Amino acid sequence: MTTLGAAIIGCGAIYPLHAKAISAITDVNLLTVVDIDVDKAKQAGIEYACHVTDDYREILNDNHIDVVHLCTPHYLHAEMAVELLHAGKHVLTEKPIAVDLPSAKLMLDAAVKSSGQLGVVFQNRYNDASIYIKKTIDSGALGKLLCMKGIVTWHRNESYYRDSNWRGRWSTEGGGVLINQTIHSLDLLQWFGGEITSVKGSVTTDVLDDVIEVEDTAHACIDFANNVRGLFYGTNTYLENSPVELELVFEEGTLTLRRDYLYLWKDGKESLVCQPIFSPTEGKSYWGTGHKRLIEDFYDHIFSGRKFWLDGSEGIKALELVKAIYSSSQRNK
Ligand SMILES: NC(=O)c1ccc[n+]([C@@H]2O[C@H](COP(=O)([O-])OP(=O)(O)OC[C@H]3O[C@@H](n4cnc5c(N)ncnc54)[C@H](O)[C@@H]3O)[C@@H](O)[C@H]2O)c1
């Protein structure tokens, strides 16, 4: 088996999850970390004994780097991914794939023409509960899926936005609670429900309107081609980061995710069908714990030459749903 060289661009909040996951994979070496904030890059370089730079373009011609992880602000994903894919690198980008659909499509085009693969981090698809739900839908074990709901009530305060030079603005974050925090749950709803036929939604800024340009609260009614209906509510205005709540009603039972535990209600009885794996090294609990699994799987596909399933065309779907909610809210249609 060959060895792969990896680089991470962006050494902020999410970077440690990527660095730890890479370090745990045999035959993958984290060689370079990049950040325009030199102190952050240096710190990361010391921690992982790797090369440090503040210019990601250095990676383009570095033949030792095969895989690049994008842990940068949203508006940089597309520009960086396109250049890296043109240079033949594999790119694993954090969510959202991009701030808008035209930029995301440029990434998909670049991936088609590249010898490298494009992967998108939606780590909650790797949660045991998500996999259980998806299998239940696909196998028909509980009959047909009828409807589902997703509720995300999290807390992002003034300083979360004021201390960041890219969050809270349309041009750099691409939106608010929808594109940043609740995109994971929207991704799960669209993954479970399949093809979407109509979206009616609304966004507001309920609390932070003096601080941010973007929304802090949103809801939507999502109809799917198979007549499944999805309801969604998400906000950053709660005073707690509550675990995401999901409910999926089937012809023969109901699956409910509460505190990351999945329960089945069937024939008048509730049973626990899936419990989460908690690990203190894997970031904040409400981010989900799937980063390690997703990153291992991405490398597994690269090593074996198989196409990674959570690629650009999968990763763009959640952004399409996010944009549909914004568009519906704007037009009240
Ligand atoms: N999957 C998840 O659950 C999850 C959780 C948190 C963040 N994220 C995503 O990770 C990404 C980064 O978020 P974060 O919270 O770590 O942000 P952050 O602001 O904490 O970190 C971003 C880093 O990128 C650096 N940077 C900015 N411009 C750069 C450039 N041109 N070249 C190199 N480095 C540059 C910044 O200096 C900063 O250190 C976002 O896409 C975010 O949505 C995902």
The ligand as an SDF file (V2000), in Angstrom:
LIG
                    3D

 44 48  0  0  0  0  0  0  0  0999 V2000
  -18.8530   19.6750   10.3570 N   0  0  0  0  0  0  0  0  0  0  0  0
  -19.0650   20.3860   11.4510 C   0  0  0  0  0  0  0  0  0  0  0  0
  -19.7840   19.9700   12.3590 O   0  0  0  0  0  0  0  0  0  0  0  0
  -18.4160   21.7180   11.5720 C   0  0  0  0  0  0  0  0  0  0  0  0
  -18.2870   22.3480   12.8190 C   0  0  0  0  0  0  0  0  0  0  0  0
  -17.6400   23.5910   12.8570 C   0  0  0  0  0  0  0  0  0  0  0  0
  -17.1910   24.1870   11.6880 C   0  0  0  0  0  0  0  0  0  0  0  0
  -17.3840   23.5410   10.5000 N   0  0  0  0  0  0  0  0  0  0  0  0
  -16.9690   24.1500    9.2200 C   0  0  0  0  0  0  0  0  0  0  0  0
  -15.5430   24.2650    9.1850 O   0  0  0  0  0  0  0  0  0  0  0  0
  -15.1830   25.4150    8.4530 C   0  0  0  0  0  0  0  0  0  0  0  0
  -14.3150   26.3090    9.3340 C   0  0  0  0  0  0  0  0  0  0  0  0
  -15.0620   26.6750   10.4690 O   0  0  0  0  0  0  0  0  0  0  0  0
  -14.3460   27.0500   11.8400 P   0  0  0  0  0  0  0  0  0  0  0  0
  -15.4330   27.1170   12.8380 O   0  0  0  0  0  0  0  0  0  0  0  0
  -13.1820   26.1690   12.0740 O   0  0  0  0  0  0  0  0  0  0  0  0
  -13.8630   28.5350   11.4750 O   0  0  0  0  0  0  0  0  0  0  0  0
  -12.7020   29.3860   12.1680 P   0  0  0  0  0  0  0  0  0  0  0  0
  -12.9480   30.7940   11.8290 O   0  0  0  0  0  0  0  0  0  0  0  0
  -12.5650   28.9690   13.5970 O   0  0  0  0  0  0  0  0  0  0  0  0
  -11.4030   28.8770   11.4090 O   0  0  0  0  0  0  0  0  0  0  0  0
  -11.1530   29.1830   10.0610 C   0  0  0  0  0  0  0  0  0  0  0  0
   -9.6430   29.3140    9.8960 C   0  0  0  0  0  0  0  0  0  0  0  0
   -9.3470   29.5420    8.5080 O   0  0  0  0  0  0  0  0  0  0  0  0
   -8.2930   30.4820    8.4490 C   0  0  0  0  0  0  0  0  0  0  0  0
   -8.2520   31.1370    7.1480 N   0  0  0  0  0  0  0  0  0  0  0  0
   -9.0360   32.1530    6.6870 C   0  0  0  0  0  0  0  0  0  0  0  0
   -8.6610   32.5000    5.4360 N   0  0  0  0  0  0  0  0  0  0  0  0
   -7.6380   31.6690    5.1010 C   0  0  0  0  0  0  0  0  0  0  0  0
   -6.8430   31.5320    3.9350 C   0  0  0  0  0  0  0  0  0  0  0  0
   -7.0100   32.3050    2.8460 N   0  0  0  0  0  0  0  0  0  0  0  0
   -5.8560   30.5970    3.9310 N   0  0  0  0  0  0  0  0  0  0  0  0
   -5.6430   29.8110    5.0270 C   0  0  0  0  0  0  0  0  0  0  0  0
   -6.3740   29.8910    6.1590 N   0  0  0  0  0  0  0  0  0  0  0  0
   -7.3670   30.8100    6.1910 C   0  0  0  0  0  0  0  0  0  0  0  0
   -8.6060   31.4540    9.5880 C   0  0  0  0  0  0  0  0  0  0  0  0
   -7.4720   32.2120    9.9560 O   0  0  0  0  0  0  0  0  0  0  0  0
   -9.0800   30.5000   10.6800 C   0  0  0  0  0  0  0  0  0  0  0  0
   -8.0220   30.0610   11.5120 O   0  0  0  0  0  0  0  0  0  0  0  0
  -16.4900   26.0720    8.0210 C   0  0  0  0  0  0  0  0  0  0  0  0
  -16.8110   25.6250    6.7390 O   0  0  0  0  0  0  0  0  0  0  0  0
  -17.4900   25.5610    9.0270 C   0  0  0  0  0  0  0  0  0  0  0  0
  -18.8300   25.5490    8.5630 O   0  0  0  0  0  0  0  0  0  0  0  0
  -17.9540   22.3210   10.4250 C   0  0  0  0  0  0  0  0  0  0  0  0
  1  2  1  0
  2  3  2  0
  2  4  1  0
  4  5  1  0
  4 44  2  0
  5  6  2  0
  6  7  1  0
  7  8  2  0
  8  9  1  0
  8 44  1  0
  9 10  1  0
  9 42  1  0
 10 11  1  0
 11 12  1  0
 11 40  1  0
 12 13  1  0
 13 14  1  0
 14 15  2  0
 14 16  1  0
 14 17  1  0
 17 18  1  0
 18 19  2  0
 18 20  1  0
 18 21  1  0
 21 22  1  0
 22 23  1  0
 23 24  1  0
 23 38  1  0
 24 25  1  0
 25 26  1  0
 25 36  1  0
 26 27  1  0
 26 35  1  0
 27 28  2  0
 28 29  1  0
 29 30  1  0
 29 35  2  0
 30 31  1  0
 30 32  2  0
 32 33  1  0
 33 34  2  0
 34 35  1  0
 36 37  1  0
 36 38  1  0
 38 39  1  0
 40 41  1  0
 40 42  1  0
 42 43  1  0
M  CHG  2   8   1  16  -1
M  END
$$$$
